[in-house]
Amino acid sequence: MNDNPLVGFIVIVLAMLVGYVINVIHRRKK
């Protein structure tokens, strides 16, 4: 497994997107 910075960047972006989607879903449920 190679540790190139691109993989870490993609993981961070995915985590941010997941958090944003969860926030939107929680807001809609109210």
C-alpha positions as CSV (number, residue, x, y, z in Angstrom):
1,M,0.0,0.0,0.0
2,N,1.6,3.3,-1.1
3,D,1.1,6.4,1.0
4,N,0.7,9.1,-1.6
5,P,-0.8,12.5,-0.4
6,L,-3.6,12.2,-3.0
7,V,-5.2,9.2,-1.1
8,G,-5.2,11.1,2.2
9,F,-6.8,14.1,0.4
10,I,-9.5,12.0,-1.1
11,V,-10.2,10.4,2.2
12,I,-10.6,13.8,3.9
13,V,-12.9,15.1,1.1
14,L,-15.0,12.0,1.4
15,A,-15.3,12.3,5.2
16,M,-16.4,16.0,4.8
17,L,-19.0,15.0,2.2
18,V,-20.4,12.2,4.4
19,G,-20.6,14.6,7.3
20,Y,-22.4,17.2,5.2
21,V,-24.9,14.7,3.8
22,I,-25.6,13.4,7.4
23,N,-26.2,17.0,8.5
24,V,-28.6,17.6,5.6
25,I,-30.5,14.4,6.3
26,H,-30.9,15.2,10.0
27,R,-32.2,18.7,9.2
28,R,-34.8,17.3,6.8
29,K,-36.1,14.8,9.3
30,K,-37.1,17.6,11.7
